[in-house]
Amino acid sequence: MFMGFNHTVHGFILLGLAESPGMQLPLFGVFLLMYVLTLLGNLGMMALVRTDRGLNIPMYFFLGHFSFVDACYSTVIMPSMLVSLASGNNDISFEGCVTKLYSFMFFGIAECYIMAIMAYDRYTAVCNPLRYVVMLPQAVCIQLVSMSYVLGVLYAAIYTGCTFGGSFGKSNIIDHFFCDVSPLLKLSGSDRIIRERVIFAFVSINGISTSGIIVVSYLYNLSTVLRMSSTQSRSKAFNTCASHMMVILVPTQSLLYLCCLPHCLTLYYGSFIYAWPSSAYVLGRDKVVFVLYTMVMPMLNPFIYTLVSQDEKDALKRLVKRQTAS
């Protein structure tokens, strides 16, 4: 895999988040707590979905995979960053940098498509409730999730190949806490413009396709809910969609505020972190976006679903009763 890259450096130095050495220990404590909560929340969600019969429906099958990719791409970033904060060693090998970027892109892209599938699942549950099980049998659910992972493999290979396809002769210092696309492209040679355009094109396709599915699904949901005459039916439909909408809207609003106001660039949760051209790239803001996307949201997502979804609350109550009874 690495032999195809034309590189003249054998490793990189990550400058990290903390400019002051005195900030490293407090940041280590904060991020360690966040990582523990991320693992507990997402692994707990996966276990709950697999063990509770009341959650044996497509909606929670997709949620289990969503929690899986949340836990995985946080694990790609956070352990090495915690080691760096604790030891002060910010070196990373060329091969390690490639592997981390590919892994992060794979899980991030897979998550975007799983979120789109979850939106389609909500559309089916709200607009076609009587045909829900027929439209989404287990075989179809497995195929949809598998397609998300396959697309993650393919797109991650394209992004990683374009990022590391040039030479790195000028510098090996990355002003970031992660081997991100934008700072790596800034270190590469003069041929980066073509590679930037290729990345931008594929990220745009990625984001437009996934966000398009989500927007269209929720427009149909809204139209269906507005035609409902029963308050109880509306409340049930809202409960079906509320947690998924919150998981989408919270990071989207933050990313719009952080990234779009200065450059009028439309972003979509996660997919378009890499979409802006290097001329619009602002390093400090990009670090904030990555903290939000790779640490804060994976930590919050399982708690959002548990707090908003009545099915999740009931499943937790059943779990507590089983544990106390035993």
matplotlib code that plots the C-alpha trace (Angstrom):
import matplotlib.pyplot as plt

x = [0.0, 2.7, 5.1, 2.9, 3.4, 6.3, 7.4, 10.7, 9.9, 9.8, 7.6, 5.7, 5.6, 2.1, 2.0, -1.2, -3.8, -1.9, 0.5, 1.5, 3.0, 0.9, -2.3, -1.3, -2.3, -5.7, -6.4, -5.4, -7.8, -10.7, -10.1, -9.6, -13.0, -14.6, -13.1, -14.2, -17.8, -17.7, -16.8, -19.2, -22.1, -21.6, -20.6, -23.5, -25.9, -24.6, -25.1, -28.6, -29.6, -28.3, -29.7, -33.2, -35.9, -37.9, -35.2, -35.2, -36.3, -34.4, -34.3, -32.1, -30.1, -28.9, -28.4, -26.1, -23.9, -24.0, -22.7, -20.0, -18.6, -18.8, -16.7, -14.3, -13.4, -13.0, -10.6, -8.6, -8.0, -8.1, -5.8, -2.8, -3.6, -3.8, -0.4, 1.0, -0.4, 0.9, 4.4, 5.0, 6.1, 4.3, 6.1, 4.2, 5.6, 4.6, 2.9, 1.1, -0.1, -1.5, -3.2, -4.8, -6.2, -7.5, -9.2, -10.7, -12.1, -13.4, -15.4, -16.5, -17.8, -19.5, -21.2, -22.5, -24.2, -25.5, -27.1, -28.7, -30.0, -31.4, -33.3, -34.8, -35.7, -37.6, -39.3, -40.5, -41.7, -43.6, -44.9, -45.4, -45.9, -47.9, -45.2, -42.3, -41.2, -41.8, -39.8, -36.9, -36.4, -33.2, -31.5, -32.1, -30.8, -27.6, -27.2, -27.6, -25.1, -22.7, -22.9, -22.1, -18.9, -17.9, -18.4, -16.3, -13.5, -13.6, -13.9, -11.3, -8.8, -9.4, -9.0, -5.9, -4.3, -4.9, -3.6, -0.4, 0.1, 2.5, 6.0, 6.6, 9.9, 9.4, 8.5, 7.3, 5.6, 1.8, 0.1, -2.7, -3.4, -4.2, -3.0, -5.7, -6.2, -5.8, -2.5, -1.0, -1.9, -0.3, 2.9, 2.9, 4.3, 2.9, 0.8, -1.7, -4.2, -5.4, -5.5, -7.5, -10.0, -10.4, -11.0, -13.4, -15.4, -15.7, -16.5, -19.2, -20.7, -20.6, -22.2, -24.9, -26.0, -26.2, -27.7, -30.1, -31.5, -31.9, -33.6, -36.0, -36.9, -37.7, -39.7, -41.9, -42.1, -43.1, -45.8, -47.2, -47.2, -49.0, -51.8, -52.3, -55.5, -54.6, -52.4, -51.3, -50.2, -48.2, -46.5, -45.5, -44.1, -42.2, -40.7, -39.7, -37.7, -36.6, -33.4, -32.1, -32.9, -31.1, -28.0, -28.0, -28.9, -26.6, -23.3, -24.6, -25.5, -22.1, -20.2, -22.2, -21.3, -17.6, -17.0, -19.6, -20.0, -16.6, -16.7, -20.4, -19.6, -22.3, -21.3, -23.0, -22.3, -18.8, -18.7, -17.7, -15.0, -12.7, -14.7, -13.4, -10.4, -7.1, -7.5, -10.4, -8.7, -8.3, -6.3, -7.6, -11.2, -10.5, -9.1, -12.3, -14.4, -12.4, -12.8, -16.5, -16.8, -14.4, -14.8, -17.9, -20.6, -19.6, -19.8, -23.2, -24.9, -25.8, -27.1, -29.2, -30.8, -31.4, -33.0, -35.2, -36.3, -39.0, -38.0, -34.5, -35.7, -38.0, -35.1, -32.9, -35.6, -36.0, -32.2, -32.1, -34.9, -33.1, -29.9, -31.6, -33.7, -30.5]
y = [0.0, 2.5, 1.6, 3.5, 6.8, 9.1, 10.5, 11.9, 12.0, 9.1, 10.7, 13.7, 15.9, 16.8, 20.1, 19.1, 21.2, 22.6, 25.5, 25.8, 22.7, 23.6, 22.9, 19.3, 17.7, 19.4, 18.5, 14.9, 14.7, 16.2, 14.1, 10.9, 11.4, 12.1, 9.0, 6.8, 8.2, 7.7, 4.0, 3.4, 5.1, 3.5, 0.0, 0.1, 1.1, -1.7, -4.2, -3.0, -3.3, -6.8, -8.1, -6.5, -8.1, -4.9, -3.3, -6.0, -3.8, -2.2, 1.2, -0.1, -2.4, 0.7, 2.5, -0.3, 0.1, 3.9, 3.5, 1.1, 3.6, 6.4, 4.3, 3.3, 6.6, 8.1, 5.3, 6.1, 9.6, 9.8, 7.1, 8.3, 11.9, 11.0, 9.3, 12.4, 14.7, 12.4, 11.8, 14.9, 12.8, 14.1, 12.0, 9.7, 7.6, 8.1, 4.7, 5.5, 8.8, 7.0, 4.3, 6.8, 9.0, 6.0, 4.5, 7.8, 8.5, 4.9, 5.1, 8.8, 8.1, 4.9, 6.9, 9.4, 6.7, 4.9, 8.2, 8.5, 4.9, 5.8, 8.7, 6.3, 4.0, 6.9, 7.7, 4.1, 4.0, 7.3, 7.2, 3.5, 2.0, -1.0, -2.0, -1.2, -4.8, -5.7, -2.9, -3.4, -7.1, -8.2, -9.2, -5.7, -4.0, -6.1, -5.2, -1.5, -1.4, -3.5, -1.0, 1.8, 0.0, -0.8, 2.9, 3.8, 1.6, 3.0, 6.7, 6.4, 4.9, 7.8, 10.5, 8.9, 8.3, 11.9, 13.2, 11.2, 11.0, 13.9, 14.5, 15.8, 17.5, 21.0, 20.1, 17.3, 19.5, 19.2, 22.0, 19.7, 16.9, 14.5, 13.6, 15.6, 16.1, 19.9, 20.4, 17.4, 18.9, 22.2, 20.3, 18.5, 19.7, 21.9, 19.1, 19.4, 21.5, 18.6, 16.3, 18.9, 19.2, 15.4, 15.3, 18.2, 16.4, 13.1, 14.8, 16.8, 13.7, 12.0, 14.9, 15.7, 12.1, 11.5, 14.9, 14.6, 11.3, 12.9, 16.1, 14.3, 11.7, 14.3, 16.4, 13.4, 12.8, 16.4, 16.2, 13.0, 14.3, 17.5, 15.4, 13.4, 14.3, 12.5, 14.2, 10.7, 9.8, 13.0, 12.5, 8.9, 10.1, 12.8, 10.3, 8.2, 11.0, 13.2, 11.5, 11.2, 14.8, 16.0, 13.9, 15.6, 19.2, 19.7, 19.2, 20.8, 24.0, 24.1, 23.4, 26.1, 28.6, 27.6, 27.2, 28.8, 32.3, 33.6, 31.8, 31.1, 27.5, 24.9, 22.1, 18.8, 16.9, 15.4, 14.9, 18.4, 19.0, 18.3, 20.1, 23.7, 24.6, 25.3, 29.1, 29.0, 26.7, 28.2, 26.1, 27.0, 26.7, 23.3, 22.0, 23.1, 21.3, 18.1, 18.2, 18.6, 15.9, 13.3, 13.7, 15.7, 14.2, 10.5, 11.1, 12.7, 10.6, 7.6, 9.8, 11.8, 8.6, 7.3, 10.6, 11.2, 7.7, 6.1, 2.6, 3.2, 4.3, 1.2, -1.1, 0.4, -0.1, -3.7, -4.2, -2.7, -5.0, -8.0, -7.0, -6.4, -9.6, -11.7]
z = [0.0, 1.0, -1.9, -4.4, -2.6, -3.8, -0.5, 0.7, 4.4, 6.8, 9.4, 10.5, 13.7, 14.9, 16.8, 18.5, 20.3, 23.2, 22.5, 26.1, 27.9, 31.0, 29.1, 28.2, 31.5, 31.8, 28.1, 28.8, 31.7, 29.7, 26.6, 28.6, 30.3, 26.9, 25.4, 28.3, 28.0, 24.2, 24.6, 27.4, 25.6, 22.2, 23.3, 25.8, 22.9, 20.8, 23.6, 24.4, 20.7, 20.5, 23.8, 24.0, 21.9, 22.0, 19.8, 17.2, 14.4, 11.5, 13.2, 16.0, 13.7, 11.9, 15.2, 16.4, 13.4, 13.8, 17.4, 16.1, 13.6, 16.2, 18.6, 15.9, 14.4, 17.8, 18.6, 15.5, 16.9, 20.6, 22.0, 20.1, 21.0, 24.7, 24.5, 22.8, 25.5, 28.3, 26.9, 24.8, 21.9, 18.8, 16.1, 13.8, 11.0, 7.3, 7.3, 10.6, 9.2, 6.0, 8.1, 10.5, 7.7, 5.7, 8.9, 9.9, 6.4, 6.1, 9.3, 8.7, 5.2, 6.3, 9.1, 6.6, 4.5, 7.6, 8.6, 5.2, 5.5, 9.0, 7.4, 4.8, 7.7, 9.4, 6.1, 5.8, 9.4, 9.2, 5.6, 5.1, 8.6, 7.4, 4.9, 7.2, 7.8, 4.2, 2.8, 5.2, 5.9, 7.6, 4.3, 2.9, 6.1, 5.9, 2.2, 2.9, 5.8, 3.8, 1.0, 3.4, 4.4, 0.8, -0.2, 2.9, 1.7, -1.9, -1.0, 1.7, -0.8, -3.2, -0.5, 1.0, -2.4, -3.5, -0.2, -0.2, -3.9, -4.2, -2.7, 0.8, 0.5, 2.0, 5.6, 7.8, 10.5, 10.6, 12.6, 13.8, 16.3, 13.5, 10.0, 8.3, 4.6, 4.4, 6.3, 4.5, 1.1, 2.1, 2.7, -0.6, -4.0, -6.7, -8.2, -5.3, -7.2, -9.3, -6.3, -4.3, -7.1, -7.2, -3.5, -3.7, -6.5, -4.6, -1.3, -3.0, -4.6, -1.2, 0.7, -1.9, -2.2, 1.6, 2.5, -0.5, 0.9, 4.4, 3.2, 0.8, 3.5, 6.0, 3.6, 3.0, 6.8, 7.4, 4.7, 6.2, 9.7, 8.7, 7.1, 10.3, 12.2, 15.4, 18.0, 19.2, 15.7, 15.3, 18.7, 17.7, 14.4, 16.1, 18.6, 15.6, 14.0, 16.9, 18.0, 14.4, 13.7, 16.8, 15.9, 12.5, 13.5, 16.5, 14.6, 11.4, 13.1, 14.8, 11.6, 9.7, 12.4, 12.5, 8.8, 6.6, 7.8, 6.6, 3.2, 2.5, 2.0, 2.5, 4.8, 5.7, 8.9, 8.5, 4.8, 3.9, 6.5, 3.6, 0.9, 1.2, -1.0, 0.7, 0.1, 2.5, 5.0, 8.5, 10.8, 14.2, 13.1, 11.5, 14.8, 16.6, 13.9, 14.4, 18.2, 17.7, 15.1, 16.4, 20.2, 21.3, 18.9, 19.3, 23.1, 22.9, 20.3, 22.4, 25.2, 22.7, 21.4, 25.0, 26.2, 23.2, 22.3, 24.5, 23.2, 24.4, 27.8, 28.1, 27.0, 29.7, 32.4, 31.3, 31.5, 35.0, 36.1, 34.8, 36.5, 39.9, 39.6, 39.1]

ax = plt.figure().add_subplot(projection="3d")
ax.plot(x, y, z, "-o")
ax.set_aspect("equal")
plt.show()
